[in-house]
Amino acid sequence: MKFRSLDKNNDWNFGQGKNSYVQDNDAIALDIKTAVLSWVGDCFFSKNDYIDWHRFLDKGQEENLQAALISVIAQRQGVVSVTNLSYNLEDRDFSAEYDVVTIYSQSLKRKI
């Protein structure tokens, strides 16, 4: 699996040929990061994918957000299962850590 690499602003990198891409677990990690940070309706060819962040900005939605995050991560290409997920959503500032089993490894741990 290959995925276009991201710059410090989470925009796709261009102009570096093959160096503009990552592969295997790095590709899966960037796919997860992109999907988790995307809003539902953002992508013209995938209108119903990703997270409905408007719904989760209110207090009391923690369980629903956890389920939505796990669902989005589990649907990414190359992910076999989600073994751990923790997140922090405070004052619209989001961060997360996850551990997934992929087609390439038994444990892929990353932060978003």
VMD Tcl script that builds the backbone (N, CA, C; Angstrom):
set m [mol new atoms 336]
animate dup $m
set s [atomselect $m all]
$s set {name element resname resid chain x y z} {
  {N N MET 1 A 0.837 -1.175 0.000}
  {CA C MET 1 A 0.000 0.000 0.000}
  {C C MET 1 A 0.880 1.236 0.000}
  {N N LYS 2 A 0.493 2.239 -0.787}
  {CA C LYS 2 A 1.183 3.532 -0.825}
  {C C LYS 2 A 0.194 4.633 -0.513}
  {N N PHE 3 A 0.706 5.713 0.061}
  {CA C PHE 3 A -0.124 6.866 0.407}
  {C C PHE 3 A 0.739 8.101 0.245}
  {N N ARG 4 A 0.169 9.149 -0.290}
  {CA C ARG 4 A 0.928 10.393 -0.465}
  {C C ARG 4 A 1.304 10.953 0.911}
  {N N SER 5 A 2.552 11.350 1.066}
  {CA C SER 5 A 3.012 11.882 2.345}
  {C C SER 5 A 2.405 13.256 2.603}
  {N N LEU 6 A 2.448 13.657 3.863}
  {CA C LEU 6 A 1.867 14.925 4.288}
  {C C LEU 6 A 2.955 15.865 4.785}
  {N N ASP 7 A 2.730 17.147 4.599}
  {CA C ASP 7 A 3.667 18.130 5.141}
  {C C ASP 7 A 3.252 18.506 6.566}
  {N N LYS 8 A 3.909 19.502 7.145}
  {CA C LYS 8 A 3.633 19.884 8.536}
  {C C LYS 8 A 2.236 20.455 8.721}
  {N N ASN 9 A 1.585 20.882 7.629}
  {CA C ASN 9 A 0.220 21.405 7.687}
  {C C ASN 9 A -0.823 20.349 7.328}
  {N N ASN 10 A -0.385 19.106 7.221}
  {CA C ASN 10 A -1.240 17.975 6.840}
  {C C ASN 10 A -1.774 18.093 5.413}
  {N N ASP 11 A -1.037 18.781 4.555}
  {CA C ASP 11 A -1.357 18.835 3.135}
  {C C ASP 11 A -0.494 17.818 2.396}
  {N N TRP 12 A -0.994 17.310 1.284}
  {CA C TRP 12 A -0.227 16.340 0.510}
  {C C TRP 12 A 1.051 16.961 -0.041}
  {N N ASN 13 A 2.114 16.163 -0.087}
  {CA C ASN 13 A 3.375 16.570 -0.700}
  {C C ASN 13 A 3.349 16.246 -2.185}
  {N N PHE 14 A 3.879 17.154 -2.985}
  {CA C PHE 14 A 3.988 16.957 -4.424}
  {C C PHE 14 A 5.384 17.352 -4.883}
  {N N GLY 15 A 5.750 16.912 -6.081}
  {CA C GLY 15 A 6.969 17.388 -6.719}
  {C C GLY 15 A 8.236 16.661 -6.355}
  {N N GLN 16 A 8.128 15.557 -5.612}
  {CA C GLN 16 A 9.332 14.832 -5.223}
  {C C GLN 16 A 9.319 13.402 -5.763}
  {N N GLY 17 A 8.497 13.150 -6.774}
  {CA C GLY 17 A 8.416 11.824 -7.365}
  {C C GLY 17 A 8.020 10.775 -6.348}
  {N N LYS 18 A 8.760 9.671 -6.314}
  {CA C LYS 18 A 8.467 8.582 -5.375}
  {C C LYS 18 A 8.641 9.003 -3.927}
  {N N ASN 19 A 9.432 10.042 -3.681}
  {CA C ASN 19 A 9.630 10.525 -2.316}
  {C C ASN 19 A 8.408 11.251 -1.775}
  {N N SER 20 A 7.408 11.486 -2.621}
  {CA C SER 20 A 6.167 12.104 -2.170}
  {C C SER 20 A 5.210 11.079 -1.579}
  {N N TYR 21 A 5.644 9.822 -1.506}
  {CA C TYR 21 A 4.793 8.742 -1.012}
  {C C TYR 21 A 5.461 7.989 0.133}
  {N N VAL 22 A 4.624 7.411 0.991}
  {CA C VAL 22 A 5.090 6.470 2.001}
  {C C VAL 22 A 4.379 5.151 1.728}
  {N N GLN 23 A 4.865 4.079 2.327}
  {CA C GLN 23 A 4.227 2.792 2.065}
  {C C GLN 23 A 4.145 1.941 3.327}
  {N N ASP 24 A 3.427 0.836 3.199}
  {CA C ASP 24 A 3.231 -0.144 4.252}
  {C C ASP 24 A 2.616 0.504 5.502}
  {N N ASN 25 A 3.181 0.280 6.697}
  {CA C ASN 25 A 2.588 0.808 7.927}
  {C C ASN 25 A 2.534 2.335 7.950}
  {N N ASP 26 A 3.534 2.995 7.369}
  {CA C ASP 26 A 3.500 4.458 7.318}
  {C C ASP 26 A 2.323 4.935 6.469}
  {N N ALA 27 A 2.021 4.228 5.406}
  {CA C ALA 27 A 0.871 4.572 4.563}
  {C C ALA 27 A -0.439 4.373 5.323}
  {N N ILE 28 A -0.541 3.278 6.049}
  {CA C ILE 28 A -1.750 3.019 6.837}
  {C C ILE 28 A -1.925 4.106 7.898}
  {N N ALA 29 A -0.831 4.474 8.576}
  {CA C ALA 29 A -0.903 5.508 9.611}
  {C C ALA 29 A -1.363 6.848 9.044}
  {N N LEU 30 A -0.863 7.233 7.881}
  {CA C LEU 30 A -1.296 8.497 7.284}
  {C C LEU 30 A -2.734 8.425 6.792}
  {N N ASP 31 A -3.155 7.264 6.308}
  {CA C ASP 31 A -4.545 7.083 5.901}
  {C C ASP 31 A -5.465 7.233 7.113}
  {N N ILE 32 A -5.078 6.636 8.238}
  {CA C ILE 32 A -5.861 6.758 9.477}
  {C C ILE 32 A -5.928 8.220 9.912}
  {N N LYS 33 A -4.783 8.887 9.947}
  {CA C LYS 33 A -4.733 10.288 10.375}
  {C C LYS 33 A -5.625 11.157 9.489}
  {N N THR 34 A -5.530 10.971 8.190}
  {CA C THR 34 A -6.334 11.752 7.255}
  {C C THR 34 A -7.820 11.502 7.460}
  {N N ALA 35 A -8.189 10.234 7.647}
  {CA C ALA 35 A -9.606 9.895 7.828}
  {C C ALA 35 A -10.146 10.436 9.146}
  {N N VAL 36 A -9.379 10.313 10.216}
  {CA C VAL 36 A -9.844 10.775 11.530}
  {C C VAL 36 A -9.997 12.295 11.551}
  {N N LEU 37 A -9.108 13.004 10.896}
  {CA C LEU 37 A -9.173 14.463 10.911}
  {C C LEU 37 A -10.128 15.039 9.868}
  {N N SER 38 A -10.698 14.199 9.028}
  {CA C SER 38 A -11.637 14.668 8.005}
  {C C SER 38 A -13.051 14.731 8.555}
  {N N TRP 39 A -13.806 15.680 8.058}
  {CA C TRP 39 A -15.203 15.856 8.444}
  {C C TRP 39 A -16.078 15.113 7.451}
  {N N VAL 40 A -17.192 14.591 7.919}
  {CA C VAL 40 A -18.134 13.936 7.019}
  {C C VAL 40 A -18.537 14.947 5.939}
  {N N GLY 41 A -18.581 14.495 4.686}
  {CA C GLY 41 A -18.944 15.360 3.577}
  {C C GLY 41 A -17.776 16.113 2.964}
  {N N ASP 42 A -16.567 15.989 3.542}
  {CA C ASP 42 A -15.390 16.698 3.016}
  {C C ASP 42 A -14.973 16.230 1.628}
  {N N CYS 43 A -15.107 14.963 1.376}
  {CA C CYS 43 A -14.568 14.374 0.156}
  {C C CYS 43 A -15.694 14.146 -0.856}
  {N N PHE 44 A -15.577 14.723 -2.033}
  {CA C PHE 44 A -16.664 14.678 -3.011}
  {C C PHE 44 A -17.014 13.257 -3.459}
  {N N PHE 45 A -16.064 12.335 -3.426}
  {CA C PHE 45 A -16.369 10.969 -3.857}
  {C C PHE 45 A -16.669 10.037 -2.677}
  {N N SER 46 A -16.691 10.569 -1.470}
  {CA C SER 46 A -16.944 9.777 -0.263}
  {C C SER 46 A -17.733 10.607 0.736}
  {N N LYS 47 A -18.865 11.092 0.372}
  {CA C LYS 47 A -19.634 12.053 1.171}
  {C C LYS 47 A -20.022 11.553 2.558}
  {N N ASN 48 A -20.211 10.241 2.744}
  {CA C ASN 48 A -20.693 9.723 4.024}
  {C C ASN 48 A -19.589 9.158 4.907}
  {N N ASP 49 A -18.363 9.207 4.451}
  {CA C ASP 49 A -17.253 8.688 5.243}
  {C C ASP 49 A -16.763 9.737 6.240}
  {N N TYR 50 A -15.929 9.285 7.146}
  {CA C TYR 50 A -15.237 10.137 8.104}
  {C C TYR 50 A -16.091 10.495 9.319}
  {N N ILE 51 A -15.732 11.533 10.041}
  {CA C ILE 51 A -16.331 11.841 11.340}
  {C C ILE 51 A -17.295 13.027 11.216}
  {N N ASP 52 A -18.455 12.899 11.836}
  {CA C ASP 52 A -19.411 14.013 11.901}
  {C C ASP 52 A -19.055 14.851 13.136}
  {N N TRP 53 A -18.016 15.653 13.008}
  {CA C TRP 53 A -17.474 16.387 14.144}
  {C C TRP 53 A -18.481 17.350 14.756}
  {N N HIS 54 A -19.400 17.909 13.975}
  {CA C HIS 54 A -20.418 18.799 14.543}
  {C C HIS 54 A -21.175 18.107 15.671}
  {N N ARG 55 A -21.440 16.847 15.472}
  {CA C ARG 55 A -22.207 16.050 16.434}
  {C C ARG 55 A -21.444 15.824 17.735}
  {N N PHE 56 A -20.131 15.801 17.674}
  {CA C PHE 56 A -19.336 15.402 18.829}
  {C C PHE 56 A -18.689 16.562 19.578}
  {N N LEU 57 A -18.935 17.773 19.159}
  {CA C LEU 57 A -18.339 18.912 19.845}
  {C C LEU 57 A -19.050 19.237 21.153}
  {N N ASP 58 A -20.261 18.708 21.333}
  {CA C ASP 58 A -21.001 18.920 22.576}
  {C C ASP 58 A -20.562 17.917 23.637}
  {N N LYS 59 A -20.657 18.296 24.889}
  {CA C LYS 59 A -20.332 17.398 25.999}
  {C C LYS 59 A -21.317 16.230 26.020}
  {N N GLY 60 A -20.904 15.112 26.581}
  {CA C GLY 60 A -21.778 13.961 26.721}
  {C C GLY 60 A -21.796 13.038 25.521}
  {N N GLN 61 A -20.932 13.266 24.561}
  {CA C GLN 61 A -20.900 12.440 23.355}
  {C C GLN 61 A -19.675 11.521 23.307}
  {N N GLU 62 A -19.018 11.337 24.450}
  {CA C GLU 62 A -17.755 10.611 24.478}
  {C C GLU 62 A -17.878 9.182 23.941}
  {N N GLU 63 A -18.896 8.445 24.379}
  {CA C GLU 63 A -19.055 7.065 23.922}
  {C C GLU 63 A -19.333 7.005 22.428}
  {N N ASN 64 A -20.163 7.922 21.938}
  {CA C ASN 64 A -20.465 7.948 20.513}
  {C C ASN 64 A -19.244 8.320 19.681}
  {N N LEU 65 A -18.436 9.263 20.170}
  {CA C LEU 65 A -17.221 9.643 19.463}
  {C C LEU 65 A -16.239 8.481 19.439}
  {N N GLN 66 A -16.080 7.793 20.558}
  {CA C GLN 66 A -15.188 6.633 20.620}
  {C C GLN 66 A -15.602 5.601 19.573}
  {N N ALA 67 A -16.887 5.308 19.496}
  {CA C ALA 67 A -17.391 4.325 18.525}
  {C C ALA 67 A -17.161 4.796 17.094}
  {N N ALA 68 A -17.381 6.090 16.837}
  {CA C ALA 68 A -17.177 6.625 15.489}
  {C C ALA 68 A -15.704 6.563 15.090}
  {N N LEU 69 A -14.812 6.898 16.010}
  {CA C LEU 69 A -13.378 6.842 15.723}
  {C C LEU 69 A -12.931 5.412 15.431}
  {N N ILE 70 A -13.367 4.476 16.250}
  {CA C ILE 70 A -13.004 3.074 16.025}
  {C C ILE 70 A -13.529 2.601 14.676}
  {N N SER 71 A -14.746 2.967 14.344}
  {CA C SER 71 A -15.334 2.572 13.066}
  {C C SER 71 A -14.538 3.118 11.888}
  {N N VAL 72 A -14.185 4.396 11.938}
  {CA C VAL 72 A -13.429 5.007 10.843}
  {C C VAL 72 A -12.045 4.370 10.714}
  {N N ILE 73 A -11.373 4.144 11.830}
  {CA C ILE 73 A -10.042 3.533 11.794}
  {C C ILE 73 A -10.120 2.104 11.272}
  {N N ALA 74 A -11.084 1.336 11.749}
  {CA C ALA 74 A -11.205 -0.072 11.344}
  {C C ALA 74 A -11.507 -0.224 9.857}
  {N N GLN 75 A -12.103 0.785 9.235}
  {CA C GLN 75 A -12.456 0.716 7.816}
  {C C GLN 75 A -11.307 1.084 6.883}
  {N N ARG 76 A -10.190 1.553 7.436}
  {CA C ARG 76 A -9.081 1.951 6.576}
  {C C ARG 76 A -8.420 0.728 5.969}
  {N N GLN 77 A -7.979 0.861 4.745}
  {CA C GLN 77 A -7.316 -0.230 4.034}
  {C C GLN 77 A -6.070 -0.676 4.800}
  {N N GLY 78 A -5.938 -1.965 5.008}
  {CA C GLY 78 A -4.775 -2.532 5.679}
  {C C GLY 78 A -4.935 -2.711 7.174}
  {N N VAL 79 A -5.998 -2.161 7.766}
  {CA C VAL 79 A -6.237 -2.327 9.201}
  {C C VAL 79 A -7.020 -3.612 9.419}
  {N N VAL 80 A -6.481 -4.481 10.275}
  {CA C VAL 80 A -7.146 -5.741 10.608}
  {C C VAL 80 A -8.065 -5.545 11.809}
  {N N SER 81 A -7.555 -4.871 12.851}
  {CA C SER 81 A -8.375 -4.598 14.038}
  {C C SER 81 A -7.777 -3.437 14.828}
  {N N VAL 82 A -8.627 -2.822 15.625}
  {CA C VAL 82 A -8.213 -1.736 16.517}
  {C C VAL 82 A -8.085 -2.344 17.909}
  {N N THR 83 A -6.878 -2.298 18.493}
  {CA C THR 83 A -6.669 -2.908 19.802}
  {C C THR 83 A -6.716 -1.890 20.938}
  {N N ASN 84 A -6.453 -0.618 20.626}
  {CA C ASN 84 A -6.497 0.399 21.666}
  {C C ASN 84 A -6.720 1.760 21.023}
  {N N LEU 85 A -7.522 2.589 21.683}
  {CA C LEU 85 A -7.753 3.952 21.218}
  {C C LEU 85 A -8.035 4.827 22.418}
  {N N SER 86 A -7.304 5.909 22.530}
  {CA C SER 86 A -7.609 6.928 23.533}
  {C C SER 86 A -7.537 8.274 22.835}
  {N N TYR 87 A -8.342 9.198 23.301}
  {CA C TYR 87 A -8.361 10.514 22.671}
  {C C TYR 87 A -8.640 11.580 23.715}
  {N N ASN 88 A -8.366 12.811 23.324}
  {CA C ASN 88 A -8.656 13.970 24.152}
  {C C ASN 88 A -9.275 15.031 23.243}
  {N N LEU 89 A -10.465 15.445 23.585}
  {CA C LEU 89 A -11.147 16.521 22.862}
  {C C LEU 89 A -11.513 17.576 23.884}
  {N N GLU 90 A -10.728 18.642 23.888}
  {CA C GLU 90 A -10.936 19.700 24.868}
  {C C GLU 90 A -10.898 21.044 24.164}
  {N N ASP 91 A -11.958 21.809 24.328}
  {CA C ASP 91 A -12.046 23.130 23.695}
  {C C ASP 91 A -11.750 23.055 22.198}
  {N N ARG 92 A -12.306 22.048 21.552}
  {CA C ARG 92 A -12.166 21.829 20.106}
  {C C ARG 92 A -10.742 21.501 19.692}
  {N N ASP 93 A -9.905 21.138 20.640}
  {CA C ASP 93 A -8.541 20.705 20.356}
  {C C ASP 93 A -8.517 19.185 20.487}
  {N N PHE 94 A -8.180 18.483 19.422}
  {CA C PHE 94 A -8.266 17.032 19.390}
  {C C PHE 94 A -6.887 16.403 19.279}
  {N N SER 95 A -6.674 15.345 20.058}
  {CA C SER 95 A -5.494 14.500 19.911}
  {C C SER 95 A -5.910 13.066 20.215}
  {N N ALA 96 A -5.170 12.121 19.663}
  {CA C ALA 96 A -5.520 10.712 19.879}
  {C C ALA 96 A -4.271 9.857 19.793}
  {N N GLU 97 A -4.350 8.699 20.431}
  {CA C GLU 97 A -3.346 7.659 20.313}
  {C C GLU 97 A -4.076 6.377 20.010}
  {N N TYR 98 A -3.512 5.564 19.136}
  {CA C TYR 98 A -4.156 4.299 18.801}
  {C C TYR 98 A -3.114 3.207 18.614}
  {N N ASP 99 A -3.595 1.993 18.689}
  {CA C ASP 99 A -2.796 0.807 18.413}
  {C C ASP 99 A -3.679 -0.099 17.566}
  {N N VAL 100 A -3.202 -0.457 16.381}
  {CA C VAL 100 A -3.966 -1.316 15.484}
  {C C VAL 100 A -3.107 -2.476 15.016}
  {N N VAL 101 A -3.777 -3.555 14.648}
  {CA C VAL 101 A -3.139 -4.665 13.958}
  {C C VAL 101 A -3.323 -4.388 12.475}
  {N N THR 102 A -2.235 -4.489 11.707}
  {CA C THR 102 A -2.313 -4.235 10.274}
  {C C THR 102 A -1.925 -5.490 9.497}
  {N N ILE 103 A -2.048 -5.403 8.199}
  {CA C ILE 103 A -1.633 -6.528 7.361}
  {C C ILE 103 A -0.109 -6.672 7.348}
  {N N TYR 104 A 0.596 -5.661 7.881}
  {CA C TYR 104 A 2.055 -5.686 7.919}
  {C C TYR 104 A 2.631 -5.982 9.300}
  {N N SER 105 A 1.847 -5.779 10.369}
  {CA C SER 105 A 2.400 -5.966 11.712}
  {C C SER 105 A 1.306 -6.232 12.735}
  {N N GLN 106 A 1.716 -6.734 13.887}
  {CA C GLN 106 A 0.792 -7.012 14.981}
  {C C GLN 106 A 0.492 -5.779 15.821}
  {N N SER 107 A 1.310 -4.736 15.681}
  {CA C SER 107 A 1.076 -3.539 16.479}
  {C C SER 107 A 1.616 -2.315 15.752}
  {N N LEU 108 A 0.722 -1.393 15.446}
  {CA C LEU 108 A 1.089 -0.112 14.885}
  {C C LEU 108 A 0.539 0.945 15.824}
  {N N LYS 109 A 1.425 1.585 16.584}
  {CA C LYS 109 A 1.031 2.602 17.549}
  {C C LYS 109 A 1.413 3.967 17.021}
  {N N ARG 110 A 0.462 4.879 17.036}
  {CA C ARG 110 A 0.741 6.228 16.571}
  {C C ARG 110 A -0.091 7.238 17.339}
  {N N LYS 111 A 0.312 8.495 17.215}
  {CA C LYS 111 A -0.418 9.630 17.777}
  {C C LYS 111 A -0.939 10.479 16.637}
  {N N ILE 112 A -2.078 11.075 16.871}
  {CA C ILE 112 A -2.642 12.003 15.889}
  {C C ILE 112 A -2.706 13.365 16.560}
}
mol reanalyze $m
mol bondsrecalc $m
mol representation Tube
mol addrep $m
